[in-house]
Amino acid sequence: MNAGIVYYTDNSCSERIMYYCRKQIQRCTGMPIVSVSHIPINFGYNITVDLPRGATSIFRQIYTGLQNIKADIVFLCEHDVLYHPSHFDFMPDDERFYYNQNRWQVCYRTGHALYRKTCCTSLCVAYKASYLKHFDALMKVIEAGNYSRAKHGYAPSTHRIDGVPRIGINYFNSEVPCIDIRHENNFTPNRWKKEQYSTHSRREWTESDTVPGWGKTEGRFYEFLQEVA
């Protein structure tokens, strides 16, 4: 089985952050990359889409990438995540969607780090066939005007959506975490207080000035970026 990366961006993140994140992906792996962006970028095989920023744009970008990548297994990658090489060591052994739960979010202003258990689209890996089964159906739901961001979420198979097969999910933890950089243009809201999350969404809540395996981030975020890339 061969693996590849579908990388998607709305180009709303700062060029500085996107540069370091793309550089890190290239350092991590020699997998083929299909990138789908709103503005042309020099990263893998690039496809541009003319869509307004939003959840349905993200889905269409992923779907476009899946239709154009020649790989059996696909890692979904976003423009503002620092991926550790160990993330790409995992390979699924069934048709479910697998989510890496070893994720720390880091504030780009302060460098403060937070860990909590969650499923993120940007840390999903699965067989291309599973993705296509999901997104083939999801596109029809969207075209019919029946998709609700609040009700249906983002990550494949984590919510029940009428008309979309629920393939199932499983989890893994990379040896070293990936870093989700939180900045002023994140699509999902930035929340740093326990009370802003449901009990389920704040499991294993841990705050720190350091990300395990990466080093200290607090008070020195851009210095940290330069060191790792």
N, C-alpha and C positions, 0 to 999 in steps of 0.2 A: 504494500500500500504506500502511495506517495502522498505527501502533505504539502499544503500551500497556505498562503495568507490572503484574506480579503481585508483590505485596509480601507476605512471610510472616514471622510472628514467633510465638514461644512466650511472649512477654511476660516472659522471664526476665532480659533485659538491664536495666540501670538506666534509669530514666525519663529521666535527664539525657542519657545517650548516645543513647537512642532519639529523644528530642526533636530533638537537633541533626542526627541522621542523616535523620529525616523532613523536617526543614526544608530540608536540603541537596537532597533529591530534588525538593521543590517548587520550589526556586530553579533547579534544573537544567533542568526540562522542564515543558511543559504537557500532557504525555501523560495519558490517562485511567489511573487507578489502581484496581485491585481489591486490597484488603488482606484477608488471611486470618489471624486471630489467635485465641489461646486466651481472651483477655479483650477485650471491645469497645474499639475505639479510633476516634478521629475522624480517619480518614485514607482519602481516596478513598471508594469503595463498600466498606464493611466487612462481612465475613462471619466469624462466630465458629464454632469447632469445639470439641467436647468430647472431647478426646483426650489421653492421657498424652504427655509430652514424649518425643521419640525420632525416629529416622530415618523410620519409617513415617508418623509424624504430619507431618513435613516434606513427604513425598511427597504425602500426602492433601491437605495445605493447598495445595500448588502445583497439584495436579490440580483442586481446587475452584475456585481462582482462574482457571485456564485455561478451565474450563467456563462461567465467568461474565463473562469479559472479551470485549468486542467489538473485537478488533484482529487484524490479520493477522500482525503481528510482535510478539513479547513479550520484554521484558527481565525477568529474575528478579531481585528485589531483597530483601536481608535487612535486619534491623533494626539491625545494628551495623556497617554499611559506609557510609563517606562516599564518595559517587559524585561524580566530576567531570563537568561538563557534556559534555566530549568523549567520555565513555563512551557517551552516547546518540546520538552522531553516526553511529556505525557501523550499517549495515543489511546483513543477510545477503543473498546473491544465489543461494543454493541451499538445499536442504532440510537441510543439516548443522547441527549445534549449534556455535555460535561462542563461544569463550571469550576474554575479555579477559585477557591475561597481564601487563598493566601494573598490578600489584597490590603494594602494600607493606602489611605487617602492622605495627601499632604497639601497643606495650604501654601500657595506660591508666594504669598505676602510674608507669612510668619515662619514657614517651614514646620509648623506644628503637625504632628502625625497622629492619625486615628485608625484603629483597627476595629472592624465589626464584621460578623458573618453576613454575607449577602451574595446574591447571584447577579452578576453584571454581564450584559451582552458582550462587552469588550474583553471578557475573560472566558469566552465560550469556545469549545472545540467539539466538533462532531463530524460524522460522515457527511459529505456533500449531499448524498441522497436524502438524508434526514432533513437537512436545511431546506432542500428544494420541496420536499413534501409539505413542510411547514409554510414556507413563503409562497408557494403556488396557491395554497388555500387562503393565506392571509391577504394576498393582493386582491383576491375576489371580495373578501370582507371589506377591505378599504374602498374598493371601487363602488361597492354597494352603499357606502356611507355608514357602515355599521361598526367601524373601529372607534373605541373610546380609550384615550390615553390613560385616564384615571382608572377605568375599569379593567383594562386589558394589559397594562404595563408594556414592557419592552422586550424582556429576555424570553427567547423561545421556550415554549412549553411550561413556563412558570405560572401562567394564568389560564383559566378555561375561556376559550373563545368559541362561540357557536360557529360551526362550519370549518374549524381548524382542528386537525387531529392532534391530540395531546400525546406526543411520542414518549414523553417521560424524561426525567433529569437524574443526574448523579453528580457527585462532587469529587474533587481532588485538591490536593495542596502541593504546590510546587515547593521544591527544597528551599528556595529563597522567594520572598514575596515580590509581587509586581506593585508598582506605585501609580496610583491614580491621582494625577495632579489636579488640584481644585483651584480654579482661576475665575476671573470675572465673567467669562463667557461659557461656562459649562452648561450643557443642555439640561441636565438634572440639577435641582437646587442644591446649594451649599448649606449644610446644616451641621453644626458642631456641638449641639447640646443633646443630652440623652432624651430630654422631654420632647424633642422635635421628632422622635421616632416612636413607632409602636414597640411594644415589648419584644416581639419577634425580630424586629429589624435592628435591635441593639444587643444581640447576643454576643458574649465575649468582648464587650466594649473595653478597649484599651487605648489610653492616650500616652504619647511619648514625645520626646525631642529627637528620637532616633528611630530609624527603620531597620529592623534586624537584617543583617547581611549586606546593608548598604552604607550605614554610617549615620552620623548626626546631620539632621536637616534643619532643625530649628535655629532661626537667626542667621542662616547662611544658605538659603535655598539655591541661589544661582551659583554660588561657589560649589555647592554640592553637584549641581548639574554639570558643571565644567569638569569636575573630577571623574564622574562616572562615564562621561561620553568622550 
